[in-house]
Every structure is written in C-alpha cells, then in structure tokens.
C-alpha cells in the first residue's frame, strides 16, 4: 500500500495531473487512489482526474485540466485568444477543437465547448505549452484570430455559441498591436482557411497607418 502511494505521489509530482487510467497502467489500483483521496493525499479535480492538494494553480488551470481529459483536443477560439492575452473576455468554458470524426468526449468539469475543425485546419498553427507540467496544445495567435473570423457568424447549427465578430476584431487588433502576429501570417492562415476575403478589409484597415 505504502509503495503504491509513493508511486502515485511521484507520478503527480512529475506530471502535475494524472488520470485514473495512468495510475492503473503502472500498477496503482483504483482502491489505492480512492483511499488516498479519503485521506486528503490527492485531490479529485473531475471524473477520473487527480492532482496533489498543494499543487500551485496556474491562471490557465482549466486549460490544463481540459487537455489532460481530452489529449486529442486543441485549445481554440476564445480560450486561445485569452491565453495569448488578446482579449479582456474571460471565457466561461474551455473552447476546444477536435477532428471531424473524433469521438466527442463526455466531460462535465471543466465545462468544455467542443468545435469540429476539418483535418487541414485542425493541424495548422498548433503550439505546445506547459501548464502545471501538463502539455497543452494551443493554436498560435495568428491562427486563433483567423479562427475567430471563421466562427464569427451568429446563426446556424455550426455556429451555436458563436463568439461573434466583435471578439474577432478585438483579437485582430490586439495581435497586431502586441506584435504577436504579423499581417502576412494572418493572411496566410486566412487564405488556407478560405476566409481571406472576409479578413482582408479589416486587416488592411488596421494596418493602413502602421
């Protein structure tokens, strides 16, 4: 029992968070984790996800949680915009992109808004960041801004809970002012995503006096 507890604590110190399947994969039983939870040695964050009680919490803690629960997903849209400090909006849920044929995970905490990206768009512009020792996939600033324009519409099944155009414009302006994305990078992602005609007039207006 003590050996399994030590292994579990060591695993959490290395990884920051761990799923129950990760514990059992290395021989730590579910009963051991349950007992450790009862004794206050581990904290259950959500269904099958655990962390040390005294682990320091990052401002982007929810992104780490979501990425641990859904490792195939990529942080996108409003959540990516906030991660890159390109908006003052605080998302009420984690926006996460998955593939067109990926199984939609059944999660309740943290609340996740899943969107489906086509294969080409899904793979483009992905960065890997470490949050609380968890590898978190996030779209880069230029790709995020373009995705905001792609999801600017306010009607239709695809655009349920759409962030809207105002956030896209806020993100575009902030990315240019903070030099987190160049006009050419934004133009390239917009062209690849098929929304260059939409993005072009706004980009030209914001860079006209630069």
Secondary structure, DSSP 8 states (H G I E B T S, - for coil): -HHHHHHHHHHHHHHSEEEHHHHHHTT--HHHHHHHHHTTSSEEEETTEEE-TT----TTHHHHHHHHH-TT-EE-HHHHHHHTT--S---SSEEEEEETTS------SS-EEEEEE-HHHHHTTEEEEEETTEEEEEE-HHHHHHHHHHT---SSGGGTT---HHHHHHHHHHHHHTTSS-HHHHHHHHHHHT-HHHHHHHHHHHHTT-
